[in-house]
Amino acid sequence: EQPSAQPLWRSSRSLDDSCAATLAAGRVHKQRAFAKPALVAALRRSLGQYAFTPTASYSSDGAVDDLRSAYTARPDVEEAAFDALYGQLLEARGDLEALLGHPLSRGVEATF
């Protein structure tokens, strides 16, 4: 766990006002400084502890394909850094729904 006097993520709105207009125009929005450097460092430390092993790659219909190299690991998602990242992603999702004015698809896979 990352000892810190400051939280790993901020709790105020996480997306720029330009995000919705950019997405509505069919472009990709890049959120500058989305994750605090402390969160990125904590995630890197955590991921460095896990063994990544080759695994199958799957196409959108669920069939195994060989289009990309895929690796898997089982990180502890209850760890503070992963919990902070997930919290920030959920907040960004809520912000995006508000900025776009309609709900997004449900489910972590559809969202992230």
N, C-alpha and C positions, 0 to 999 in steps of 0.2 A: 504494500500500500504506500502511496505517495504522501509523506508528511508535508503539510503545507498550511500556512496561515490563510491562504487565499483559496477559494474554490477553483477547481480545474476548468470550469466553464462559467460563462456569465449568464445571468438570469434575466437580462433585459432582452428586448427584441433582437433577434439574431440576423435578420436579413435586411439588406438595403431596400429602400423604396423602389429603386429601379428594377428590382428582381421580377416583379409581375409583368411589367411592360416588356422586358427583355424576353421572357418566356412566351408571352402572348404573340410576340413578333416572330417566334420560331427560332430564336437564338438561344445560346447556352449562357446562363448566368454564372459567373464565377464570383463567389463571395470571398472577398479579401479578408484575411485574418479570422476565418471562421472559428478555428480552434486555437486556443491560447497555446503559446510555446510550451508551457508546463504540461498541458494535456498531451501534446504530441510527444514530448520526451517521455512521459509516463507510459504511453501506449507502446512506444518503441522499446522501452525497457521490458515491459511485460511480454511483448511478442518475441523478444530475443530469448526468452526462457522456454519457448515451445519448439518442438521438432516438427518441421513442415515436411510432409511426405507426398510424393506424386499420387495423384488420384485421377479418376476419369473426368472427362469434360463432357457436358451435356448440352444439347441444342435446346431451343425453346419448346420443342415438342416432347422433351424428356428422353430422347434417344441419345445413346452414347455417340460422341463424335470425336474427331481428332483435330479439330480446328485450332485448339489452343492448348498450352501447357497449363495444367491445373494442379494446385497443391492444396493440402488440407492440414489443419491443426485444430486442436480443441482447447482454445484459450478459456480461462475462467472468466466468464462474462459477468460474474458477480463482483469482480474486482473493481476498485474505485475508478480506475481510468476508463474501463469499458462502460461502467454505469454512467459516468459523466458524459462520455461520448453519446451514448444512447439517449440520455436526457436532453442533450443539446440537439440531437437530430429530431427528437419528438417536438421540441420547442420550435425548431425551424419549420417542421411540417405544419404546425399550427399557425405560424406566421404566414407561411405560403398560402394556406387555405384562406386566411383573412385578406391577404393582399389580392388574391385572385377572385375572391368573393364566392367561392363554392368549395365543397368538400373534395378531398383527394381520395383515391382508391385506398381501401383498408388493407392492413396486413404489412408486416415488416418487410417482406420480400418486394412488395409493390412499392413500398415507400423508400427503401434504401438500396 
